[in-house]
Structures are given as structure tokens and as C-alpha cells.
Amino acid sequence: MIEGHARSLAKAFSWRISASIWTVAIAFIFTRKVFLSLSIGAVEFVTKIFFYYIHERIWEKINFDRKRPEYEI
């Protein structure tokens, strides 16, 4: 099966949301500043979601350890 762009984007957003929550929490532990922590989380979210999407699309083109299904419906 080939993964479509919409699925890659959905996976990227779901991962980034959960990971960014942790980034904000860790930033707050170190800075004790809510606005700074949220700002760090926002910048991290935007930049990393872009790079994750690119990473997914590159891997979609690589056939490493891909197996064809035994059957297709």
C-alpha cells in the first residue's frame, strides 16, 4: 500500500501535537516562564512538522524492507 499525502500530514500533526506538549512542559521546567515556554513550543511545532512531513515523503520513495501484501481487496 502506498501512503498518501493526507495520511502523512495527519500522522505528522498527531505526533507533533503530543511532542510539542512535552517540549512546552520541559521548557517550563527550565525557564518557569509560561509565555517563553509556549513560544518555544510553537516554533518547535511549526519547524518540526515541516521537516517530519518531508522525512515521511522521502521514506515513501524508499523501498527498504517493504513487502507486497499477499492479497489485495
Secondary structure, DSSP 8 states (H G I E B T S, - for coil): ----HHHHHHHHHHHHHHHHHHHHHHHHHHH--HHHHHHHHHHHHHHHHHHHHHHHHHHHH--TT----S---
